[in-house]
Amino acid sequence: MTEFLYKATTLSGQTVEGSMDGRDEAAVVQSLHHMGYIPIRIGPVEAKERSFQLSSLILHRIGIRDLLVFTQEFSTLLSSGLPIDRSLRILGSLSENRKLRETVKDVLQRVEGGSSLAEALGFHSRVFPKLYVNMVRAGEAGGFLETIFSRLTRYLQSAKKVRETLVSVMIYPLILTFVSGVSIVILVTFVVPRFARIFSDMGQAIPIPTQIVLAISHFISDYWWIGLSFAFLIYFGLKVYTRHEERRFHWDRFKLRWIIIGDLIKKGEVARFARTLGTLLQSGVSILPALNLVKEISQNRAVSRAIGAIHDRLREGKGISKSLVETGVFPPLAVHMIGVGEETGRLDEMLVRVAEVYEENVQNALKRFVSLLEPAVILIMGGLVGFIVISMLLAIFSINEIPF
C-alpha cells in the first residue's frame, strides 16, 4: 500500500485535501468516487513530505491515553444528545494534543463535506485503528453510535490498564538491572585497570580470581566494540530474517514455546483475541468480518494464521470451538469457555469474560515473574560486584603478605 495526497471537490463545490492509502492512483480515484468526491489532483507522498509527517507524528504522538480521552468525551457528548458535527467541533477545541486537535478538525471538515464518521476517521489510520473505524461503521449502520463509543471506551480502558500494569511491574527490575550493569562496567573499565598497573609494577604473583577479573577488564577495555557489533548484528539480522512472512511465522511460533515468556505471550494474545472479537460481536459486526479484523491486529503471526484458519473453517460450516481446538494454539480453558458461549447463544459475552480471565491471569503471572526476577537480579549483580571486589582484595593482601 502506498500513501497518496489528493485534492478533490464535493458535489457542492467545496474543495477538500488529504491523504489516503491505496494500491495505485486508480484505487484512490475509485475510493474518492465512492465518497462522493471529484478528484482534481492525486500523487504519491514525496519522501520529504513523508518524513515531515513522521517527525510531526513523533513530536505530537497520539497515544492510547489521548485516544481514550477523545473517545470518552465523544461518548459523553453523544449521550447528551449533541449531533456528531457539534460534538467534533467541541472536541477539536478541547484536546490538549495539537496533533489530535488537527485530526479532529479534519474529521469534522470531512463529515461536513458529506462523509460518514467512519469514512472520515478512516482517513487517519495512524490515529484510529481499523478496529475503531469498523466499530464506528457498524454503529452508524445500526443506529447505535452512542453504544459503540461506550464499548470503545471500555475496550481502550482495558488495553490501557494492561499496558500500565506491564510498565509498572517491569520498571523496577529494568532500573535495577541498568544501575547494576553500569556499576559493574565502571568497576571493570575504570577501577580495575588502576589496580592492574599497581600489580604489574610489583612483579608479584597474582591470585587466579584477580587474573580472571583483569583478563575480563582488558578484553572489555580493548575489544568492547566487538561485543557491541555482535549485539547490533544479532538485532539487525533478526529484523532482516523476520521481514519475510514465512520466516516471521516460524519465529513467532518459536516464541510461543519459550519457557515462562512463551506462556505469557500466548495468554496475552488470547486475551486480545477474545476482547477484540467479543467487542466487535457486541457492536453488531458479523463474525467472519470480525475475525478478519482480529487477524490483522494480532501481533503474533502464528496466532494470526490460526485465526485465519478459524475463519476458513467457519465458512465451511464448522463451529468456532471446534475450530479453536484444531489450531492447537488456544488454551483448553479458553476453548471450553468459548464453546459454552457458543452453545448458549452468548458468544460475545463469554468472549469478553474470557478476555477478563486471561488479562487478570497475565497480570498475576507478570507480578509473580517479577517477584522472582528482582531477587535474582540482586543476587547475580551482587555476586558479580562481590567477586570483583574480593578478587582485588585478595591481590592486595597477597602483595602485603597478610596471612589469612
Secondary structure as a PSIPRED ss2 file (coil, helix, strand):
# PSIPRED VFORMAT (PSIPRED V4.0)

   1 M C   1.000  0.000  0.000
   2 T E   0.000  0.000  1.000
   3 E E   0.000  0.000  1.000
   4 F E   0.000  0.000  1.000
   5 L E   0.000  0.000  1.000
   6 Y E   0.000  0.000  1.000
   7 K E   0.000  0.000  1.000
   8 A E   0.000  0.000  1.000
   9 T E   0.000  0.000  1.000
  10 T C   1.000  0.000  0.000
  11 L C   1.000  0.000  0.000
  12 S C   1.000  0.000  0.000
  13 G C   1.000  0.000  0.000
  14 Q C   1.000  0.000  0.000
  15 T E   0.000  0.000  1.000
  16 V E   0.000  0.000  1.000
  17 E E   0.000  0.000  1.000
  18 G E   0.000  0.000  1.000
  19 S E   0.000  0.000  1.000
  20 M E   0.000  0.000  1.000
  21 D E   0.000  0.000  1.000
  22 G E   0.000  0.000  1.000
  23 R C   1.000  0.000  0.000
  24 D C   1.000  0.000  0.000
  25 E H   0.000  1.000  0.000
  26 A H   0.000  1.000  0.000
  27 A H   0.000  1.000  0.000
  28 V H   0.000  1.000  0.000
  29 V H   0.000  1.000  0.000
  30 Q H   0.000  1.000  0.000
  31 S H   0.000  1.000  0.000
  32 L H   0.000  1.000  0.000
  33 H H   0.000  1.000  0.000
  34 H H   0.000  1.000  0.000
  35 M C   1.000  0.000  0.000
  36 G C   1.000  0.000  0.000
  37 Y C   1.000  0.000  0.000
  38 I E   0.000  0.000  1.000
  39 P E   0.000  0.000  1.000
  40 I E   0.000  0.000  1.000
  41 R E   0.000  0.000  1.000
  42 I E   0.000  0.000  1.000
  43 G E   0.000  0.000  1.000
  44 P E   0.000  0.000  1.000
  45 V C   1.000  0.000  0.000
  46 E C   1.000  0.000  0.000
  47 A H   0.000  1.000  0.000
  48 K H   0.000  1.000  0.000
  49 E H   0.000  1.000  0.000
  50 R H   0.000  1.000  0.000
  51 S H   0.000  1.000  0.000
  52 F H   0.000  1.000  0.000
  53 Q H   0.000  1.000  0.000
  54 L H   0.000  1.000  0.000
  55 S H   0.000  1.000  0.000
  56 S H   0.000  1.000  0.000
  57 L H   0.000  1.000  0.000
  58 I H   0.000  1.000  0.000
  59 L H   0.000  1.000  0.000
  60 H C   1.000  0.000  0.000
  61 R C   1.000  0.000  0.000
  62 I C   1.000  0.000  0.000
  63 G C   1.000  0.000  0.000
  64 I H   0.000  1.000  0.000
  65 R H   0.000  1.000  0.000
  66 D H   0.000  1.000  0.000
  67 L H   0.000  1.000  0.000
  68 L H   0.000  1.000  0.000
  69 V H   0.000  1.000  0.000
  70 F H   0.000  1.000  0.000
  71 T H   0.000  1.000  0.000
  72 Q H   0.000  1.000  0.000
  73 E H   0.000  1.000  0.000
  74 F H   0.000  1.000  0.000
  75 S H   0.000  1.000  0.000
  76 T H   0.000  1.000  0.000
  77 L H   0.000  1.000  0.000
  78 L H   0.000  1.000  0.000
  79 S H   0.000  1.000  0.000
  80 S C   1.000  0.000  0.000
  81 G C   1.000  0.000  0.000
  82 L C   1.000  0.000  0.000
  83 P C   1.000  0.000  0.000
  84 I H   0.000  1.000  0.000
  85 D H   0.000  1.000  0.000
  86 R H   0.000  1.000  0.000
  87 S H   0.000  1.000  0.000
  88 L H   0.000  1.000  0.000
  89 R H   0.000  1.000  0.000
  90 I H   0.000  1.000  0.000
  91 L H   0.000  1.000  0.000
  92 G H   0.000  1.000  0.000
  93 S H   0.000  1.000  0.000
  94 L H   0.000  1.000  0.000
  95 S C   1.000  0.000  0.000
  96 E C   1.000  0.000  0.000
  97 N C   1.000  0.000  0.000
  98 R H   0.000  1.000  0.000
  99 K H   0.000  1.000  0.000
 100 L H   0.000  1.000  0.000
 101 R H   0.000  1.000  0.000
 102 E H   0.000  1.000  0.000
 103 T H   0.000  1.000  0.000
 104 V H   0.000  1.000  0.000
 105 K H   0.000  1.000  0.000
 106 D H   0.000  1.000  0.000
 107 V H   0.000  1.000  0.000
 108 L H   0.000  1.000  0.000
 109 Q H   0.000  1.000  0.000
 110 R H   0.000  1.000  0.000
 111 V H   0.000  1.000  0.000
 112 E H   0.000  1.000  0.000
 113 G C   1.000  0.000  0.000
 114 G C   1.000  0.000  0.000
 115 S C   1.000  0.000  0.000
 116 S C   1.000  0.000  0.000
 117 L H   0.000  1.000  0.000
 118 A H   0.000  1.000  0.000
 119 E H   0.000  1.000  0.000
 120 A H   0.000  1.000  0.000
 121 L H   0.000  1.000  0.000
 122 G H   0.000  1.000  0.000
 123 F C   1.000  0.000  0.000
 124 H C   1.000  0.000  0.000
 125 S C   1.000  0.000  0.000
 126 R C   1.000  0.000  0.000
 127 V C   1.000  0.000  0.000
 128 F C   1.000  0.000  0.000
 129 P C   1.000  0.000  0.000
 130 K H   0.000  1.000  0.000
 131 L H   0.000  1.000  0.000
 132 Y H   0.000  1.000  0.000
 133 V H   0.000  1.000  0.000
 134 N H   0.000  1.000  0.000
 135 M H   0.000  1.000  0.000
 136 V H   0.000  1.000  0.000
 137 R H   0.000  1.000  0.000
 138 A H   0.000  1.000  0.000
 139 G H   0.000  1.000  0.000
 140 E H   0.000  1.000  0.000
 141 A H   0.000  1.000  0.000
 142 G H   0.000  1.000  0.000
 143 G C   1.000  0.000  0.000
 144 F C   1.000  0.000  0.000
 145 L H   0.000  1.000  0.000
 146 E H   0.000  1.000  0.000
 147 T H   0.000  1.000  0.000
 148 I H   0.000  1.000  0.000
 149 F H   0.000  1.000  0.000
 150 S H   0.000  1.000  0.000
 151 R H   0.000  1.000  0.000
 152 L H   0.000  1.000  0.000
 153 T H   0.000  1.000  0.000
 154 R H   0.000  1.000  0.000
 155 Y H   0.000  1.000  0.000
 156 L H   0.000  1.000  0.000
 157 Q H   0.000  1.000  0.000
 158 S H   0.000  1.000  0.000
 159 A H   0.000  1.000  0.000
 160 K H   0.000  1.000  0.000
 161 K H   0.000  1.000  0.000
 162 V H   0.000  1.000  0.000
 163 R H   0.000  1.000  0.000
 164 E H   0.000  1.000  0.000
 165 T H   0.000  1.000  0.000
 166 L H   0.000  1.000  0.000
 167 V H   0.000  1.000  0.000
 168 S H   0.000  1.000  0.000
 169 V H   0.000  1.000  0.000
 170 M H   0.000  1.000  0.000
 171 I H   0.000  1.000  0.000
 172 Y H   0.000  1.000  0.000
 173 P H   0.000  1.000  0.000
 174 L H   0.000  1.000  0.000
 175 I H   0.000  1.000  0.000
 176 L H   0.000  1.000  0.000
 177 T H   0.000  1.000  0.000
 178 F H   0.000  1.000  0.000
 179 V H   0.000  1.000  0.000
 180 S H   0.000  1.000  0.000
 181 G H   0.000  1.000  0.000
 182 V H   0.000  1.000  0.000
 183 S H   0.000  1.000  0.000
 184 I H   0.000  1.000  0.000
 185 V H   0.000  1.000  0.000
 186 I H   0.000  1.000  0.000
 187 L H   0.000  1.000  0.000
 188 V H   0.000  1.000  0.000
 189 T H   0.000  1.000  0.000
 190 F H   0.000  1.000  0.000
 191 V H   0.000  1.000  0.000
 192 V H   0.000  1.000  0.000
 193 P H   0.000  1.000  0.000
 194 R H   0.000  1.000  0.000
 195 F H   0.000  1.000  0.000
 196 A H   0.000  1.000  0.000
 197 R H   0.000  1.000  0.000
 198 I H   0.000  1.000  0.000
 199 F H   0.000  1.000  0.000
 200 S H   0.000  1.000  0.000
 201 D H   0.000  1.000  0.000
 202 M H   0.000  1.000  0.000
 203 G C   1.000  0.000  0.000
 204 Q C   1.000  0.000  0.000
 205 A C   1.000  0.000  0.000
 206 I C   1.000  0.000  0.000
 207 P C   1.000  0.000  0.000
 208 I H   0.000  1.000  0.000
 209 P H   0.000  1.000  0.000
 210 T H   0.000  1.000  0.000
 211 Q H   0.000  1.000  0.000
 212 I H   0.000  1.000  0.000
 213 V H   0.000  1.000  0.000
 214 L H   0.000  1.000  0.000
 215 A H   0.000  1.000  0.000
 216 I H   0.000  1.000  0.000
 217 S H   0.000  1.000  0.000
 218 H H   0.000  1.000  0.000
 219 F H   0.000  1.000  0.000
 220 I H   0.000  1.000  0.000
 221 S H   0.000  1.000  0.000
 222 D H   0.000  1.000  0.000
 223 Y H   0.000  1.000  0.000
 224 W H   0.000  1.000  0.000
 225 W H   0.000  1.000  0.000
 226 I H   0.000  1.000  0.000
 227 G H   0.000  1.000  0.000
 228 L H   0.000  1.000  0.000
 229 S H   0.000  1.000  0.000
 230 F H   0.000  1.000  0.000
 231 A H   0.000  1.000  0.000
 232 F H   0.000  1.000  0.000
 233 L H   0.000  1.000  0.000
 234 I H   0.000  1.000  0.000
 235 Y H   0.000  1.000  0.000
 236 F H   0.000  1.000  0.000
 237 G H   0.000  1.000  0.000
 238 L H   0.000  1.000  0.000
 239 K H   0.000  1.000  0.000
 240 V H   0.000  1.000  0.000
 241 Y H   0.000  1.000  0.000
 242 T C   1.000  0.000  0.000
 243 R C   1.000  0.000  0.000
 244 H C   1.000  0.000  0.000
 245 E H   0.000  1.000  0.000
 246 E H   0.000  1.000  0.000
 247 R H   0.000  1.000  0.000
 248 R H   0.000  1.000  0.000
 249 F H   0.000  1.000  0.000
 250 H H   0.000  1.000  0.000
 251 W H   0.000  1.000  0.000
 252 D H   0.000  1.000  0.000
 253 R H   0.000  1.000  0.000
 254 F H   0.000  1.000  0.000
 255 K H   0.000  1.000  0.000
 256 L C   1.000  0.000  0.000
 257 R C   1.000  0.000  0.000
 258 W C   1.000  0.000  0.000
 259 I C   1.000  0.000  0.000
 260 I C   1.000  0.000  0.000
 261 I H   0.000  1.000  0.000
 262 G H   0.000  1.000  0.000
 263 D H   0.000  1.000  0.000
 264 L H   0.000  1.000  0.000
 265 I H   0.000  1.000  0.000
 266 K H   0.000  1.000  0.000
 267 K H   0.000  1.000  0.000
 268 G H   0.000  1.000  0.000
 269 E H   0.000  1.000  0.000
 270 V H   0.000  1.000  0.000
 271 A H   0.000  1.000  0.000
 272 R H   0.000  1.000  0.000
 273 F H   0.000  1.000  0.000
 274 A H   0.000  1.000  0.000
 275 R H   0.000  1.000  0.000
 276 T H   0.000  1.000  0.000
 277 L H   0.000  1.000  0.000
 278 G H   0.000  1.000  0.000
 279 T H   0.000  1.000  0.000
 280 L H   0.000  1.000  0.000
 281 L H   0.000  1.000  0.000
 282 Q H   0.000  1.000  0.000
 283 S C   1.000  0.000  0.000
 284 G C   1.000  0.000  0.000
 285 V C   1.000  0.000  0.000
 286 S C   1.000  0.000  0.000
 287 I H   0.000  1.000  0.000
 288 L H   0.000  1.000  0.000
 289 P H   0.000  1.000  0.000
 290 A H   0.000  1.000  0.000
 291 L H   0.000  1.000  0.000
 292 N H   0.000  1.000  0.000
 293 L H   0.000  1.000  0.000
 294 V H   0.000  1.000  0.000
 295 K H   0.000  1.000  0.000
 296 E H   0.000  1.000  0.000
 297 I H   0.000  1.000  0.000
 298 S C   1.000  0.000  0.000
 299 Q C   1.000  0.000  0.000
 300 N C   1.000  0.000  0.000
 301 R H   0.000  1.000  0.000
 302 A H   0.000  1.000  0.000
 303 V H   0.000  1.000  0.000
 304 S H   0.000  1.000  0.000
 305 R H   0.000  1.000  0.000
 306 A H   0.000  1.000  0.000
 307 I H   0.000  1.000  0.000
 308 G H   0.000  1.000  0.000
 309 A H   0.000  1.000  0.000
 310 I H   0.000  1.000  0.000
 311 H H   0.000  1.000  0.000
 312 D H   0.000  1.000  0.000
 313 R H   0.000  1.000  0.000
 314 L H   0.000  1.000  0.000
 315 R H   0.000  1.000  0.000
 316 E C   1.000  0.000  0.000
 317 G C   1.000  0.000  0.000
 318 K C   1.000  0.000  0.000
 319 G C   1.000  0.000  0.000
 320 I H   0.000  1.000  0.000
 321 S H   0.000  1.000  0.000
 322 K H   0.000  1.000  0.000
 323 S H   0.000  1.000  0.000
 324 L H   0.000  1.000  0.000
 325 V H   0.000  1.000  0.000
 326 E H   0.000  1.000  0.000
 327 T H   0.000  1.000  0.000
 328 G C   1.000  0.000  0.000
 329 V C   1.000  0.000  0.000
 330 F C   1.000  0.000  0.000
 331 P C   1.000  0.000  0.000
 332 P H   0.000  1.000  0.000
 333 L H   0.000  1.000  0.000
 334 A H   0.000  1.000  0.000
 335 V H   0.000  1.000  0.000
 336 H H   0.000  1.000  0.000
 337 M H   0.000  1.000  0.000
 338 I H   0.000  1.000  0.000
 339 G H   0.000  1.000  0.000
 340 V H   0.000  1.000  0.000
 341 G H   0.000  1.000  0.000
 342 E H   0.000  1.000  0.000
 343 E H   0.000  1.000  0.000
 344 T H   0.000  1.000  0.000
 345 G C   1.000  0.000  0.000
 346 R C   1.000  0.000  0.000
 347 L H   0.000  1.000  0.000
 348 D H   0.000  1.000  0.000
 349 E H   0.000  1.000  0.000
 350 M H   0.000  1.000  0.000
 351 L H   0.000  1.000  0.000
 352 V H   0.000  1.000  0.000
 353 R H   0.000  1.000  0.000
 354 V H   0.000  1.000  0.000
 355 A H   0.000  1.000  0.000
 356 E H   0.000  1.000  0.000
 357 V H   0.000  1.000  0.000
 358 Y H   0.000  1.000  0.000
 359 E H   0.000  1.000  0.000
 360 E H   0.000  1.000  0.000
 361 N H   0.000  1.000  0.000
 362 V H   0.000  1.000  0.000
 363 Q H   0.000  1.000  0.000
 364 N H   0.000  1.000  0.000
 365 A H   0.000  1.000  0.000
 366 L H   0.000  1.000  0.000
 367 K H   0.000  1.000  0.000
 368 R H   0.000  1.000  0.000
 369 F H   0.000  1.000  0.000
 370 V H   0.000  1.000  0.000
 371 S H   0.000  1.000  0.000
 372 L H   0.000  1.000  0.000
 373 L H   0.000  1.000  0.000
 374 E H   0.000  1.000  0.000
 375 P H   0.000  1.000  0.000
 376 A H   0.000  1.000  0.000
 377 V H   0.000  1.000  0.000
 378 I H   0.000  1.000  0.000
 379 L H   0.000  1.000  0.000
 380 I H   0.000  1.000  0.000
 381 M H   0.000  1.000  0.000
 382 G H   0.000  1.000  0.000
 383 G H   0.000  1.000  0.000
 384 L H   0.000  1.000  0.000
 385 V H   0.000  1.000  0.000
 386 G H   0.000  1.000  0.000
 387 F H   0.000  1.000  0.000
 388 I H   0.000  1.000  0.000
 389 V H   0.000  1.000  0.000
 390 I H   0.000  1.000  0.000
 391 S H   0.000  1.000  0.000
 392 M H   0.000  1.000  0.000
 393 L H   0.000  1.000  0.000
 394 L H   0.000  1.000  0.000
 395 A H   0.000  1.000  0.000
 396 I H   0.000  1.000  0.000
 397 F H   0.000  1.000  0.000
 398 S H   0.000  1.000  0.000
 399 I H   0.000  1.000  0.000
 400 N C   1.000  0.000  0.000
 401 E C   1.000  0.000  0.000
 402 I C   1.000  0.000  0.000
 403 P C   1.000  0.000  0.000
 404 F C   1.000  0.000  0.000
